[in-house]
Every structure is written in structure tokens, then in C-alpha cells.
């Protein structure tokens, strides 16, 4: 694993970079909102680390996960997103996937998970 890069801290944003084997998550949380940008492959070898990174955002009311730079996502990766979404039952928050690539959109359609891209209830 590579060392974490230096980050600047501010009152409203605490940037962090989690190097998750072949996936990286840039996380920019505030009290009410977090934007997570995932890059790389989200698979069985990286899903548990990504799940842990998302679990750290339980205090945020709205978690937006940019998946446009994911090069791969398997069932374990989908499980990461479903698990984060299910946490909404325990915490009053929303988890929304944004900017899925065509292959990711197709995967969400085939698995009946397109609701993860719908933020109309937010």
C-alpha cells in the first residue's frame, strides 16, 4: 500500500484518501454531506475496505458516491453499495451513486439496483 498523501484540513471539509488495494476513495465530508469518488476496481479484494470507508460516514445525512471512474465492479462491490444503502434504515440518510458508466448502469439494471442512482427521495 502506498503512503497517504498530505491533505489540507479546513473547518467544513476534511479530505482524505484511502488507498484500498486497487481502489481509491477520495472522501470530502461535512456534517450534512459527503462526496466519495471511487477509482479502480471494486471487487472481492477491495470491497471490505470500501465498506469500512463508507461506514465511517454514518454521521452524514447525504452520501454521494461518484462511480464514474470505477474500472470494474463485481457482486462484492455491489454488496458494498447495498450495505451502505441499508445503513439508511438505521441512520436517517441517503446514499446515491452518481455518474455510473454505461457498463455500471447495465449492471445496476440487471441486478435491479437502479434505485441506488435515484436521489429523488432526498
C-alpha positions in Angstrom: 0.0 0.0 0.0 1.2 3.5 -0.7 1.5 6.2 1.9 -1.4 8.6 2.2 -0.7 12.0 0.6 -0.6 15.1 2.7 -4.0 16.8 2.8 -5.2 20.2 3.8 -7.8 20.4 6.6 -10.5 23.1 6.9 -13.4 23.7 9.1 -16.0 22.4 6.7 -14.1 19.8 4.8 -11.7 17.0 5.9 -10.2 15.5 2.7 -8.8 12.0 3.0 -7.5 9.5 0.5 -8.0 5.8 1.3 -5.7 3.6 -0.8 -7.8 0.4 -0.9 -5.6 -2.1 -2.8 -6.7 -1.4 -6.4 -9.4 1.1 -5.4 -9.1 4.6 -4.1 -11.7 6.7 -2.4 -11.5 10.5 -2.1 -13.8 11.4 0.7 -14.9 15.0 1.4 -17.3 15.1 4.3 -19.2 17.8 6.0 -21.7 17.3 8.7 -24.6 17.0 6.3 -23.0 15.8 3.0 -20.1 13.6 1.8 -18.9 13.2 -1.7 -16.9 10.0 -2.3 -15.1 9.5 -5.6 -14.2 5.8 -6.2 -11.5 4.9 -8.8 -10.1 1.5 -9.8 -11.6 -2.0 -9.3 -14.3 -2.6 -6.7 -14.2 -6.4 -6.2 -13.9 -9.1 -3.6 -10.4 -8.0 -2.6 -11.3 -4.3 -2.1 -15.0 -4.3 -1.1 -14.4 -4.7 2.6 -12.1 -1.7 2.8 -14.5 0.4 0.7 -17.4 -0.7 3.0 -15.3 0.4 6.0 -14.6 3.8 4.4 -18.3 4.3 3.8 -19.3 3.2 7.3 -17.1 6.0 8.6 -19.6 8.4 7.0 -22.6 7.3 9.1 -23.0 10.8 10.6 -23.5 12.4 7.1 -27.1 12.8 6.0 -26.4 12.5 2.3 -23.6 10.4 0.8 -22.9 10.9 -2.9 -20.7 8.2 -4.4 -19.2 9.1 -7.8 -18.6 5.8 -9.5 -17.7 7.2 -13.0 -14.0 6.2 -12.6 -14.6 2.6 -11.4 -12.9 0.3 -13.9 -14.7 -2.8 -12.6 -17.4 -3.8 -10.1 -18.4 -7.3 -9.2 -21.0 -8.7 -6.8 -18.9 -7.9 -3.7 -18.7 -4.3 -5.0 -22.4 -4.1 -5.4 -22.7 -5.5 -1.9 -20.7 -2.6 -0.6 -23.3 -0.2 -2.1 -26.3 -2.2 -0.9 -24.8 -2.3 2.6 -24.3 1.4 2.6 -27.8 1.9 1.4 -29.2 -0.4 4.1 -27.5 1.7 6.7 -30.0 4.4 5.8 -32.6 2.3 7.7 -30.5 2.7 10.9 -29.4 6.3 10.2 -31.6 9.0 8.6 -29.5 9.5 5.5 -29.4 8.8 1.8 -26.7 7.0 -0.3 -26.7 7.8 -4.0 -24.5 6.5 -6.8 -23.7 9.2 -9.4 -22.3 9.2 -12.9 -22.2 5.5 -13.5 -20.5 4.4 -16.7 -22.7 2.5 -19.2 -21.4 -0.8 -18.0 -22.1 0.1 -14.4 -25.6 1.3 -15.3 -26.2 -2.0 -17.1 -25.0 -4.0 -14.0 -27.4 -2.0 -11.8 -30.3 -2.7 -14.3 -29.5 -6.4 -14.4 -29.4 -6.7 -10.6 -32.5 -4.4 -10.1 -30.4 -1.9 -8.2 -31.1 1.2 -10.2 -32.8 2.7 -7.1 -29.2 3.4 -5.9 -28.9 6.1 -8.5 -32.2 7.8 -7.6 -31.9 10.8 -5.3 -35.5 11.9 -5.7 -36.3 10.9 -2.2 -33.6 13.1 -0.8 
